[in-house]
Amino acid sequence: MKYDKIFLEYIDEVINNKEFLKRKKFMHHVNESVYDHSMKVAYESYKFAKKHHLNVKNICIGAILHDFYFKPWQEDHTKKKFRELHGFVHARQALYNARKYFPHLINPMVEDIILRHMFPLNIIPPKYKESWVVTMMDKKCSLNVLKHPSEYPKYLGIKKRRTNKCLI
């Protein structure tokens, strides 16, 4: 995909950061890395913000960092309580990482974009128009999971039972 020069200028520091680049290997949604998903959400949000005269820079930064969580959630097989599943906690993890690696890029709007993008799972709604845009673009860019019903249990936090069939 060809990206707008201004868009790339806003996110250049993030997408060239060694820690952020690790997200190219984190599977996120069906056959898509966290890096690729974040780029899609950020670019769709950027185009919308530009068209509607919103804060383009904050949207780009918040959107590119919205899923900057700790580790590949699909590889984590530890048992968790429902409210500790990825969908409920990764926004806080992403904000933690954003503050750690890019403190100079974080402001109240960027924080809100990252922290509230999982509304309504995270029950406090977004505060800014820009946060709502990223929330909606994240949902739009995630719709490809609906094409793969066999993946639904994973996204809902339901583990498939392992059966030990013994043939005698």
OpenMM code with the backbone's topology and positions (N, CA, C; nanometers):
from openmm import Vec3, app, unit

residues = "MET LYS TYR ASP LYS ILE PHE LEU GLU TYR ILE ASP GLU VAL ILE ASN ASN LYS GLU PHE LEU LYS ARG LYS LYS PHE MET HIS HIS VAL ASN GLU SER VAL TYR ASP HIS SER MET LYS VAL ALA TYR GLU SER TYR LYS PHE ALA LYS LYS HIS HIS LEU ASN VAL LYS ASN ILE CYS ILE GLY ALA ILE LEU HIS ASP PHE TYR PHE LYS PRO TRP GLN GLU ASP HIS THR LYS LYS LYS PHE ARG GLU LEU HIS GLY PHE VAL HIS ALA ARG GLN ALA LEU TYR ASN ALA ARG LYS TYR PHE PRO HIS LEU ILE ASN PRO MET VAL GLU ASP ILE ILE LEU ARG HIS MET PHE PRO LEU ASN ILE ILE PRO PRO LYS TYR LYS GLU SER TRP VAL VAL THR MET MET ASP LYS LYS CYS SER LEU ASN VAL LEU LYS HIS PRO SER GLU TYR PRO LYS TYR LEU GLY ILE LYS LYS ARG ARG THR ASN LYS CYS LEU ILE".split()
positions = [
    Vec3(0.0835, -0.1177, 0.0000),
    Vec3(0.0000, 0.0000, 0.0000),
    Vec3(0.0887, 0.1250, 0.0000),
    Vec3(0.0485, 0.2226, -0.0748),
    Vec3(0.1235, 0.3475, -0.0813),
    Vec3(0.0603, 0.4455, 0.0183),
    Vec3(0.1450, 0.5000, 0.1048),
    Vec3(0.0986, 0.5908, 0.2086),
    Vec3(0.1350, 0.7356, 0.1759),
    Vec3(0.0527, 0.8249, 0.2229),
    Vec3(0.0726, 0.9686, 0.2090),
    Vec3(0.2004, 1.0102, 0.2840),
    Vec3(0.2771, 1.1000, 0.2262),
    Vec3(0.4050, 1.1452, 0.2839),
    Vec3(0.3848, 1.2076, 0.4225),
    Vec3(0.2831, 1.2891, 0.4398),
    Vec3(0.2586, 1.3548, 0.5683),
    Vec3(0.2258, 1.2511, 0.6756),
    Vec3(0.1439, 1.1533, 0.6402),
    Vec3(0.1110, 1.0438, 0.7318),
    Vec3(0.2389, 0.9760, 0.7805),
    Vec3(0.3262, 0.9418, 0.6885),
    Vec3(0.4505, 0.8731, 0.7250),
    Vec3(0.5417, 0.9608, 0.8100),
    Vec3(0.5400, 1.0902, 0.7867),
    Vec3(0.6205, 1.1811, 0.8699),
    Vec3(0.5733, 1.1796, 1.0140),
    Vec3(0.4421, 1.1763, 1.0357),
    Vec3(0.3876, 1.1756, 1.1715),
    Vec3(0.4261, 1.0507, 1.2495),
    Vec3(0.4346, 0.9379, 1.1813),
    Vec3(0.4569, 0.8108, 1.2510),
    Vec3(0.5969, 0.7534, 1.2310),
    Vec3(0.6826, 0.8239, 1.1598),
    Vec3(0.8152, 0.7739, 1.1238),
    Vec3(0.8939, 0.7209, 1.2439),
    Vec3(0.8983, 0.7982, 1.3502),
    Vec3(0.9755, 0.7566, 1.4672),
    Vec3(0.9225, 0.6249, 1.5248),
    Vec3(0.7918, 0.6098, 1.5256),
    Vec3(0.7308, 0.4883, 1.5822),
    Vec3(0.7587, 0.3679, 1.4933),
    Vec3(0.7314, 0.3797, 1.3643),
    Vec3(0.7435, 0.2617, 1.2766),
    Vec3(0.8876, 0.2204, 1.2491),
    Vec3(0.9824, 0.3017, 1.2908),
    Vec3(1.1238, 0.2654, 1.2769),
    Vec3(1.1877, 0.2308, 1.4111),
    Vec3(1.1075, 0.2238, 1.5149),
    Vec3(1.1557, 0.1904, 1.6478),
    Vec3(1.1725, 0.0390, 1.6594),
    Vec3(1.2852, -0.0028, 1.7149),
    Vec3(1.3191, -0.1453, 1.7264),
    Vec3(1.2105, -0.2248, 1.8006),
    Vec3(1.1597, -0.1698, 1.9109),
    Vec3(1.0567, -0.2403, 1.9875),
    Vec3(0.9260, -0.2490, 1.9091),
    Vec3(0.8882, -0.1410, 1.8433),
    Vec3(0.7644, -0.1422, 1.7669),
    Vec3(0.7739, -0.2389, 1.6487),
    Vec3(0.8898, -0.2471, 1.5865),
    Vec3(0.9087, -0.3367, 1.4722),
    Vec3(0.8887, -0.4842, 1.5086),
    Vec3(0.9048, -0.5183, 1.6366),
    Vec3(0.8794, -0.6564, 1.6804),
    Vec3(0.7347, -0.6966, 1.6535),
    Vec3(0.6449, -0.5985, 1.6433),
    Vec3(0.5031, -0.6268, 1.6213),
    Vec3(0.4758, -0.6815, 1.4809),
    Vec3(0.5758, -0.6792, 1.3946),
    Vec3(0.5613, -0.7431, 1.2634),
    Vec3(0.5504, -0.8944, 1.2792),
    Vec3(0.6004, -0.9460, 1.3927),
    Vec3(0.5971, -1.0899, 1.4167),
    Vec3(0.4855, -1.1306, 1.5120),
    Vec3(0.4107, -1.0352, 1.5656),
    Vec3(0.2976, -1.0649, 1.6541),
    Vec3(0.1741, -1.0836, 1.5665),
    Vec3(0.1178, -1.2032, 1.5655),
    Vec3(-0.0073, -1.2227, 1.4921),
    Vec3(-0.1190, -1.1558, 1.5711),
    Vec3(-0.2053, -1.0882, 1.4992),
    Vec3(-0.3118, -1.0132, 1.5642),
    Vec3(-0.4473, -1.0711, 1.5236),
    Vec3(-0.4868, -1.0427, 1.4033),
    Vec3(-0.6093, -1.1001, 1.3478),
    Vec3(-0.5676, -1.1948, 1.2365),
    Vec3(-0.6620, -1.2678, 1.1860),
    Vec3(-0.6350, -1.3730, 1.0886),
    Vec3(-0.5316, -1.3284, 0.9837),
    Vec3(-0.4178, -1.3947, 0.9842),
    Vec3(-0.3102, -1.3701, 0.8873),
    Vec3(-0.2689, -1.2235, 0.8763),
    Vec3(-0.2693, -1.1529, 0.9872),
    Vec3(-0.2290, -1.0120, 0.9869),
    Vec3(-0.1512, -0.9836, 1.1147),
    Vec3(-0.0385, -0.9166, 1.0986),
    Vec3(0.0420, -0.8827, 1.2154),
    Vec3(-0.0140, -0.7587, 1.2850),
    Vec3(0.0283, -0.7390, 1.4083),
    Vec3(-0.0093, -0.6181, 1.4821),
    Vec3(0.0405, -0.4955, 1.4064),
    Vec3(0.1610, -0.5052, 1.3505),
    Vec3(0.2181, -0.3938, 1.2746),
    Vec3(0.1277, -0.3570, 1.1567),
    Vec3(0.0904, -0.4562, 1.0772),
    Vec3(0.0062, -0.4302, 0.9596),
    Vec3(-0.1309, -0.3769, 0.9995),
    Vec3(-0.1894, -0.4359, 1.1022),
    Vec3(-0.3194, -0.3894, 1.1505),
    Vec3(-0.3098, -0.2439, 1.1977),
    Vec3(-0.2076, -0.2127, 1.2729),
    Vec3(-0.1903, -0.0766, 1.3247),
    Vec3(-0.1702, 0.0241, 1.2120),
    Vec3(-0.0971, -0.0158, 1.1100),
    Vec3(-0.0786, 0.0719, 0.9935),
    Vec3(-0.2129, 0.0985, 0.9242),
    Vec3(-0.2933, -0.0058, 0.9087),
    Vec3(-0.4248, 0.0117, 0.8442),
    Vec3(-0.5134, 0.1057, 0.9252),
    Vec3(-0.5216, 0.0811, 1.0548),
    Vec3(-0.6062, 0.1645, 1.1414),
    Vec3(-0.5562, 0.3084, 1.1392),
    Vec3(-0.4259, 0.3264, 1.1481),
    Vec3(-0.3690, 0.4617, 1.1491),
    Vec3(-0.3957, 0.5334, 1.0171),
    Vec3(-0.3799, 0.4643, 0.9063),
    Vec3(-0.3986, 0.5310, 0.7769),
    Vec3(-0.5462, 0.5633, 0.7508),
    Vec3(-0.6353, 0.4711, 0.7846),
    Vec3(-0.7784, 0.4995, 0.7693),
    Vec3(-0.8197, 0.6158, 0.8594),
    Vec3(-0.7674, 0.6185, 0.9802),
    Vec3(-0.7979, 0.7270, 1.0742),
    Vec3(-0.7415, 0.8593, 1.0230),
    Vec3(-0.6213, 0.8548, 0.9701),
    Vec3(-0.5569, 0.9737, 0.9132),
    Vec3(-0.6414, 1.0338, 0.8004),
    Vec3(-0.6852, 0.9487, 0.7072),
    Vec3(-0.7651, 0.9982, 0.5940),
    Vec3(-0.8959, 1.0618, 0.6427),
    Vec3(-0.9598, 0.9992, 0.7394),
    Vec3(-1.0846, 1.0527, 0.7931),
    Vec3(-1.0594, 1.1862, 0.8639),
    Vec3(-0.9555, 1.1906, 0.9454),
    Vec3(-0.9232, 1.3124, 1.0215),
    Vec3(-0.8912, 1.4288, 0.9287),
    Vec3(-0.8182, 1.3995, 0.8242),
    Vec3(-0.7820, 1.5029, 0.7269),
    Vec3(-0.9071, 1.5588, 0.6586),
    Vec3(-0.9952, 1.4716, 0.6188),
    Vec3(-1.1181, 1.5112, 0.5499),
    Vec3(-1.2111, 1.5924, 0.6404),
    Vec3(-1.2114, 1.5598, 0.7694),
    Vec3(-1.3054, 1.6221, 0.8628),
    Vec3(-1.2394, 1.7245, 0.9560),
    Vec3(-1.1183, 1.7635, 0.9232),
    Vec3(-1.0476, 1.8709, 0.9946),
    Vec3(-1.0320, 1.8434, 1.1443),
    Vec3(-0.9902, 1.7212, 1.1750),
    Vec3(-0.9623, 1.6831, 1.3132),
    Vec3(-0.8120, 1.6930, 1.3377),
    Vec3(-0.7678, 1.6603, 1.4570),
    Vec3(-0.6262, 1.6670, 1.4911),
    Vec3(-0.5541, 1.5473, 1.4280),
    Vec3(-0.5006, 1.5705, 1.3117),
    Vec3(-0.4413, 1.4635, 1.2304),
    Vec3(-0.3193, 1.4007, 1.2981),
    Vec3(-0.2327, 1.4834, 1.3519),
    Vec3(-0.1108, 1.4307, 1.4140),
    Vec3(-0.1440, 1.3399, 1.5325),
    Vec3(-0.2314, 1.3843, 1.6211),
    Vec3(-0.2672, 1.3018, 1.7371),
    Vec3(-0.3365, 1.1730, 1.6954),
    Vec3(-0.4197, 1.1809, 1.5944),
    Vec3(-0.4866, 1.0597, 1.5441),
    Vec3(-0.3834, 0.9604, 1.4917),
    Vec3(-0.2872, 1.0075, 1.4162),
    Vec3(-0.1842, 0.9179, 1.3616),
    Vec3(-0.1048, 0.8509, 1.4729),
    Vec3(-0.0624, 0.9295, 1.5696),
    Vec3(0.0195, 0.8753, 1.6785),
    Vec3(-0.0626, 0.7792, 1.7645),
    Vec3(-0.1812, 0.8200, 1.8036),
    Vec3(-0.2657, 0.7322, 1.8861),
    Vec3(-0.3025, 0.6045, 1.8143),
    Vec3(-0.3347, 0.6157, 1.6869),
    Vec3(-0.3756, 0.4973, 1.6102),
    Vec3(-0.2605, 0.4008, 1.5878),
    Vec3(-0.1434, 0.4516, 1.5574),
    Vec3(-0.0309, 0.3605, 1.5330),
    Vec3(0.0093, 0.2886, 1.6617),
    Vec3(-0.0160, 0.3521, 1.7763),
    Vec3(0.0222, 0.2930, 1.9051),
    Vec3(-0.0924, 0.2206, 1.9765),
    Vec3(-0.2112, 0.2168, 1.9177),
    Vec3(-0.3274, 0.1635, 1.9898),
    Vec3(-0.3139, 0.0165, 2.0305),
    Vec3(-0.2376, -0.0618, 1.9582),
    Vec3(-0.2186, -0.2039, 1.9918),
    Vec3(-0.0717, -0.2366, 2.0216),
    Vec3(-0.0016, -0.1441, 2.0816),
    Vec3(0.1404, -0.1605, 2.1136),
    Vec3(0.1540, -0.2360, 2.2473),
    Vec3(0.0874, -0.3514, 2.2560),
    Vec3(0.0854, -0.4280, 2.3797),
    Vec3(0.2123, -0.5117, 2.3958),
    Vec3(0.2222, -0.5806, 2.5105),
    Vec3(0.3472, -0.6442, 2.5529),
    Vec3(0.3951, -0.7619, 2.4697),
    Vec3(0.3093, -0.8615, 2.4501),
    Vec3(0.3542, -0.9853, 2.3854),
    Vec3(0.2422, -1.0425, 2.3001),
    Vec3(0.2749, -1.1347, 2.2109),
    Vec3(0.1725, -1.1925, 2.1231),
    Vec3(0.0645, -1.2647, 2.2036),
    Vec3(-0.0536, -1.2076, 2.2048),
    Vec3(-0.1613, -1.2624, 2.2875),
    Vec3(-0.2062, -1.4004, 2.2425),
    Vec3(-0.1927, -1.4308, 2.1156),
    Vec3(-0.2383, -1.5606, 2.0668),
    Vec3(-0.1463, -1.6742, 2.1107),
    Vec3(-0.0262, -1.6401, 2.1536),
    Vec3(0.0686, -1.7406, 2.1998),
    Vec3(0.0626, -1.7614, 2.3509),
    Vec3(-0.0145, -1.6782, 2.4198),
    Vec3(-0.0258, -1.6866, 2.5654),
    Vec3(-0.1382, -1.7840, 2.6002),
    Vec3(-0.1020, -1.8974, 2.6557),
    Vec3(-0.2001, -2.0022, 2.6861),
    Vec3(-0.2273, -2.0147, 2.8357),
    Vec3(-0.1886, -1.9147, 2.9141),
    Vec3(-0.2162, -1.9197, 3.0568),
    Vec3(-0.3645, -1.8936, 3.0812),
    Vec3(-0.4171, -1.9595, 3.1812),
    Vec3(-0.5581, -1.9432, 3.2167),
    Vec3(-0.5770, -1.8064, 3.2808),
    Vec3(-0.6803, -1.7358, 3.2350),
    Vec3(-0.7076, -1.6018, 3.2864),
    Vec3(-0.8554, -1.5886, 3.3193),
    Vec3(-0.8826, -1.4983, 3.4118),
    Vec3(-1.0219, -1.4633, 3.4391),
    Vec3(-1.0737, -1.3856, 3.3194),
    Vec3(-1.2047, -1.3834, 3.3015),
    Vec3(-1.2656, -1.3190, 3.1859),
    Vec3(-1.2185, -1.1751, 3.1667),
    Vec3(-1.2190, -1.0947, 3.2717),
    Vec3(-1.1823, -0.9530, 3.2618),
    Vec3(-1.0316, -0.9320, 3.2456),
    Vec3(-0.9539, -1.0409, 3.2480),
    Vec3(-0.8089, -1.0321, 3.2274),
    Vec3(-0.7686, -1.0757, 3.0869),
    Vec3(-0.8683, -1.1077, 3.0031),
    Vec3(-0.8396, -1.1492, 2.8663),
    Vec3(-0.7870, -1.0310, 2.7848),
    Vec3(-0.7213, -1.0612, 2.6779),
    Vec3(-0.6553, -0.9629, 2.5926),
    Vec3(-0.7416, -0.8412, 2.5586),
    Vec3(-0.8645, -0.8636, 2.5175),
    Vec3(-0.9517, -0.7537, 2.4764),
    Vec3(-0.9747, -0.6508, 2.5849),
    Vec3(-0.9663, -0.6925, 2.7092),
    Vec3(-0.9897, -0.6016, 2.8213),
    Vec3(-0.8632, -0.5317, 2.8700),
    Vec3(-0.7467, -0.5914, 2.8505),
    Vec3(-0.6246, -0.5377, 2.9127),
    Vec3(-0.5240, -0.4762, 2.8160),
    Vec3(-0.5327, -0.5076, 2.6888),
    Vec3(-0.4237, -0.4653, 2.6004),
    Vec3(-0.4160, -0.3145, 2.5778),
    Vec3(-0.5253, -0.2429, 2.5935),
    Vec3(-0.5191, -0.0966, 2.5768),
    Vec3(-0.4316, -0.0345, 2.6851),
    Vec3(-0.4436, -0.0834, 2.8089),
    Vec3(-0.3581, -0.0322, 2.9175),
    Vec3(-0.2120, -0.0699, 2.8925),
    Vec3(-0.1892, -0.1904, 2.8406),
    Vec3(-0.0521, -0.2316, 2.8083),
    Vec3(0.0060, -0.1430, 2.6982),
    Vec3(-0.0757, -0.1136, 2.5976),
    Vec3(-0.0306, -0.0290, 2.4869),
    Vec3(0.0035, 0.1112, 2.5361),
    Vec3(-0.0777, 0.1647, 2.6258),
    Vec3(-0.0482, 0.2970, 2.6808),
    Vec3(0.0799, 0.2941, 2.7631),
    Vec3(0.0989, 0.1900, 2.8409),
    Vec3(0.2223, 0.1757, 2.9188),
    Vec3(0.3443, 0.1782, 2.8254),
    Vec3(0.3392, 0.0971, 2.7195),
    Vec3(0.4509, 0.0932, 2.6238),
    Vec3(0.4690, 0.2265, 2.5516),
    Vec3(0.3591, 0.2898, 2.5149),
    Vec3(0.3679, 0.4196, 2.4466),
    Vec3(0.4378, 0.5218, 2.5352),
    Vec3(0.4010, 0.5247, 2.6619),
    Vec3(0.4661, 0.6182, 2.7560),
    Vec3(0.6129, 0.5826, 2.7756),
    Vec3(0.6426, 0.4542, 2.7784),
    Vec3(0.7802, 0.4084, 2.8002),
    Vec3(0.8720, 0.4425, 2.6813),
    Vec3(0.8257, 0.4149, 2.5594),
    Vec3(0.9110, 0.4310, 2.4417),
    Vec3(0.8966, 0.5659, 2.3711),
    Vec3(0.7835, 0.6321, 2.3892),
    Vec3(0.7587, 0.7585, 2.3187),
    Vec3(0.6942, 0.8633, 2.4101),
    Vec3(0.7524, 0.8899, 2.5264),
    Vec3(0.6874, 0.9817, 2.6213),
    Vec3(0.6631, 1.1217, 2.5635),
    Vec3(0.7494, 1.1652, 2.4749),
    Vec3(0.7381, 1.2990, 2.4144),
    Vec3(0.6242, 1.3076, 2.3116),
    Vec3(0.5697, 1.1937, 2.2702),
    Vec3(0.4589, 1.1936, 2.1746),
    Vec3(0.3224, 1.1818, 2.2438),
    Vec3(0.3253, 1.1594, 2.3738),
    Vec3(0.2016, 1.1327, 2.4465),
    Vec3(0.1468, 1.2617, 2.5080),
    Vec3(0.0174, 1.2836, 2.4853),
    Vec3(-0.0555, 1.3950, 2.5451),
    Vec3(-0.1937, 1.3410, 2.5823),
    Vec3(-0.2775, 1.4199, 2.6476),
    Vec3(-0.4082, 1.3657, 2.6903),
    Vec3(-0.4928, 1.3058, 2.5777),
    Vec3(-0.4898, 1.3643, 2.4591),
    Vec3(-0.5697, 1.3091, 2.3494),
    Vec3(-0.5131, 1.1760, 2.3008),
    Vec3(-0.3828, 1.1680, 2.2846),
    Vec3(-0.3201, 1.0428, 2.2406),
    Vec3(-0.3455, 0.9332, 2.3447),
    Vec3(-0.3337, 0.9674, 2.4720),
    Vec3(-0.3631, 0.8711, 2.5788),
    Vec3(-0.5057, 0.8186, 2.5659),
    Vec3(-0.5994, 0.9097, 2.5453),
    Vec3(-0.7402, 0.8699, 2.5349),
    Vec3(-0.7637, 0.7816, 2.4126),
    Vec3(-0.6995, 0.8138, 2.3025),
    Vec3(-0.7128, 0.7318, 2.1812),
    Vec3(-0.6683, 0.5890, 2.2102),
    Vec3(-0.5525, 0.5736, 2.2721),
    Vec3(-0.4982, 0.4403, 2.3009),
    Vec3(-0.5834, 0.3671, 2.4045),
    Vec3(-0.6132, 0.4349, 2.5134),
    Vec3(-0.6806, 0.3713, 2.6261),
    Vec3(-0.8264, 0.3371, 2.5986),
    Vec3(-0.8938, 0.4132, 2.5150),
    Vec3(-1.0381, 0.3955, 2.4951),
    Vec3(-1.0748, 0.3267, 2.3640),
    Vec3(-0.9758, 0.2826, 2.2859),
    Vec3(-1.0084, 0.2280, 2.1540),
    Vec3(-1.0885, 0.0977, 2.1608),
    Vec3(-1.0922, 0.0330, 2.2740),
    Vec3(-1.1669, -0.0928, 2.2866),
    Vec3(-1.3081, -0.0738, 2.3413),
    Vec3(-1.3554, 0.0494, 2.3463),
    Vec3(-1.4931, 0.0730, 2.3878),
    Vec3(-1.5852, -0.0030, 2.2915),
    Vec3(-1.6827, -0.0757, 2.3390),
    Vec3(-1.7390, -0.0806, 2.4733),
    Vec3(-1.6810, -0.1866, 2.5663),
    Vec3(-1.5821, -0.2678, 2.5233),
    Vec3(-1.5209, -0.3629, 2.6180),
    Vec3(-1.4619, -0.2884, 2.7369),
    Vec3(-1.3889, -0.1817, 2.7084),
    Vec3(-1.3438, -0.0929, 2.8148),
    Vec3(-1.4579, 0.0057, 2.8333),
    Vec3(-1.5244, 0.0003, 2.9454),
    Vec3(-1.6562, 0.0633, 2.9588),
    Vec3(-1.6581, 0.2159, 2.9595),
    Vec3(-1.5452, 0.2807, 2.9772),
    Vec3(-1.5435, 0.4267, 2.9736),
    Vec3(-1.5313, 0.4702, 2.8279),
    Vec3(-1.6265, 0.5482, 2.7780),
    Vec3(-1.6230, 0.5872, 2.6364),
    Vec3(-1.5119, 0.6869, 2.6051),
    Vec3(-1.4726, 0.6947, 2.4798),
    Vec3(-1.3733, 0.7931, 2.4376),
    Vec3(-1.4200, 0.9363, 2.4675),
    Vec3(-1.3228, 1.0222, 2.4948),
    Vec3(-1.3513, 1.1609, 2.5313),
    Vec3(-1.3481, 1.2549, 2.4108),
    Vec3(-1.2643, 1.2268, 2.3131),
    Vec3(-1.2422, 1.3156, 2.1992),
    Vec3(-1.2987, 1.2567, 2.0705),
    Vec3(-1.3301, 1.3421, 1.9758),
    Vec3(-1.3751, 1.2953, 1.8437),
    Vec3(-1.2692, 1.2047, 1.7825),
    Vec3(-1.1437, 1.2437, 1.7986),
    Vec3(-1.0333, 1.1669, 1.7415),
    Vec3(-1.0280, 1.0255, 1.8005),
    Vec3(-1.0591, 1.0139, 1.9282),
    Vec3(-1.0612, 0.8817, 1.9927),
    Vec3(-1.1727, 0.7959, 1.9353),
    Vec3(-1.2880, 0.8584, 1.9097),
    Vec3(-1.4000, 0.7859, 1.8487),
    Vec3(-1.3638, 0.7378, 1.7085),
    Vec3(-1.2932, 0.8217, 1.6347),
    Vec3(-1.2535, 0.7840, 1.4980),
    Vec3(-1.1655, 0.6597, 1.5016),
    Vec3(-1.0636, 0.6594, 1.5861),
    Vec3(-0.9739, 0.5434, 1.5935),
    Vec3(-1.0506, 0.4200, 1.6425),
    Vec3(-1.1392, 0.4375, 1.7374),
    Vec3(-1.2220, 0.3262, 1.7854),
    Vec3(-1.3003, 0.2642, 1.6700),
    Vec3(-1.3619, 0.3477, 1.5886),
    Vec3(-1.4426, 0.2977, 1.4761),
    Vec3(-1.3552, 0.2368, 1.3658),
    Vec3(-1.2432, 0.2999, 1.3361),
    Vec3(-1.1544, 0.2462, 1.2320),
    Vec3(-1.0931, 0.1135, 1.2754),
    Vec3(-1.0663, 0.1002, 1.4048),
    Vec3(-1.0149, -0.0269, 1.4562),
    Vec3(-1.1184, -0.1368, 1.4344),
    Vec3(-1.2441, -0.1053, 1.4626),
    Vec3(-1.3509, -0.2048, 1.4413),
    Vec3(-1.3634, -0.2376, 1.2918),
    Vec3(-1.3616, -0.1341, 1.2088),
    Vec3(-1.3728, -0.1540, 1.0631),
    Vec3(-1.2593, -0.2424, 1.0110),
    Vec3(-1.1375, -0.2133, 1.0541),
    Vec3(-1.0215, -0.2885, 1.0050),
    Vec3(-1.0132, -0.4293, 1.0646),
    Vec3(-1.0928, -0.4562, 1.1666),
    Vec3(-1.0923, -0.5878, 1.2306),
    Vec3(-1.2029, -0.6797, 1.1800),
    Vec3(-1.2867, -0.6295, 1.0939),
    Vec3(-1.4001, -0.7083, 1.0456),
    Vec3(-1.3597, -0.8324, 0.9678),
    Vec3(-1.2364, -0.8394, 0.9204),
    Vec3(-1.1943, -0.9580, 0.8454),
    Vec3(-1.2028, -1.0850, 0.9290),
    Vec3(-1.2034, -1.0734, 1.0625),
    Vec3(-1.2146, -1.1929, 1.1456),
    Vec3(-1.3503, -1.2604, 1.1287),
    Vec3(-1.4506, -1.1852, 1.0873),
    Vec3(-1.5838, -1.2429, 1.0697),
    Vec3(-1.5894, -1.3424, 0.9542),
    Vec3(-1.4918, -1.3352, 0.8662),
    Vec3(-1.4866, -1.4287, 0.7537),
    Vec3(-1.4347, -1.5664, 0.7948),
    Vec3(-1.3915, -1.5790, 0.9194),
    Vec3(-1.3283, -1.7025, 0.9658),
    Vec3(-1.3959, -1.7528, 1.0940),
    Vec3(-1.5153, -1.8119, 1.0822),
    Vec3(-1.5893, -1.8587, 1.2010),
    Vec3(-1.5104, -1.9542, 1.2904),
    Vec3(-1.4203, -2.0304, 1.2334),
    Vec3(-1.3434, -2.1240, 1.3160),
    Vec3(-1.2533, -2.0504, 1.4152),
    Vec3(-1.2276, -1.9220, 1.3907),
    Vec3(-1.1426, -1.8421, 1.4790),
    Vec3(-1.2216, -1.7755, 1.5915),
    Vec3(-1.3533, -1.7745, 1.5869),
    Vec3(-1.4353, -1.7038, 1.6861),
    Vec3(-1.4023, -1.7420, 1.8302),
    Vec3(-1.3895, -1.8723, 1.8622),
    Vec3(-1.3607, -1.9061, 2.0026),
    Vec3(-1.2350, -1.8380, 2.0554),
    Vec3(-1.1325, -1.8301, 1.9733),
    Vec3(-1.0075, -1.7670, 2.0157),
    Vec3(-1.0298, -1.6201, 2.0504),
    Vec3(-1.1037, -1.5485, 1.9673),
    Vec3(-1.1279, -1.4067, 1.9906),
    Vec3(-1.2228, -1.3819, 2.1068),
    Vec3(-1.3015, -1.4822, 2.1405),
    Vec3(-1.3938, -1.4704, 2.2539),
    Vec3(-1.3327, -1.5236, 2.3831),
    Vec3(-1.2083, -1.5697, 2.3754),
    Vec3(-1.1405, -1.6197, 2.4944),
    Vec3(-1.1818, -1.7605, 2.5338),
    Vec3(-1.2384, -1.8325, 2.4393),
    Vec3(-1.2811, -1.9695, 2.4661),
    Vec3(-1.1744, -2.0632, 2.4106),
    Vec3(-1.1171, -2.1393, 2.4974),
    Vec3(-1.0131, -2.2336, 2.4553),
    Vec3(-1.0784, -2.3622, 2.4086),
    Vec3(-1.0250, -2.4155, 2.3017),
    Vec3(-1.0742, -2.5450, 2.2550),
    Vec3(-1.0241, -2.6521, 2.3511),
    Vec3(-1.1134, -2.7419, 2.3842),
    Vec3(-1.0750, -2.8516, 2.4724),
    Vec3(-0.9894, -2.9510, 2.3973),
    Vec3(-0.8871, -2.9950, 2.4666),
    Vec3(-0.8040, -3.1004, 2.4087),
    Vec3(-0.8622, -3.2338, 2.4520),
    Vec3(-0.8760, -3.3194, 2.3579),
    Vec3(-0.9277, -3.4524, 2.3919),
    Vec3(-0.8161, -3.5536, 2.3709),
    Vec3(-0.8031, -3.6398, 2.4663),
    Vec3(-0.7056, -3.7479, 2.4563),
    Vec3(-0.7802, -3.8739, 2.4163),
    Vec3(-0.7855, -3.8984, 2.2891),
    Vec3(-0.8534, -4.0162, 2.2400),
    Vec3(-0.7540, -4.1324, 2.2373),
    Vec3(-0.7939, -4.2332, 2.2969),
    Vec3(-0.7090, -4.3506, 2.3023),
    Vec3(-0.7747, -4.4606, 2.2189),
    Vec3(-0.7100, -4.5001, 2.1160),
    Vec3(-0.7622, -4.6064, 2.0307),
    Vec3(-0.7055, -4.7398, 2.0781),
    Vec3(-0.7954, -4.8303, 2.1112),
    Vec3(-0.7504, -4.9620, 2.1590),
    Vec3(-0.7877, -5.0676, 2.0589),
] * unit.nanometer
topology = app.Topology()
chain = topology.addChain("A")
for resn in residues:
    res = topology.addResidue(resn, chain)
    for name in ("N", "CA", "C"):
        topology.addAtom(name, app.Element.getBySymbol(name[0]), res)
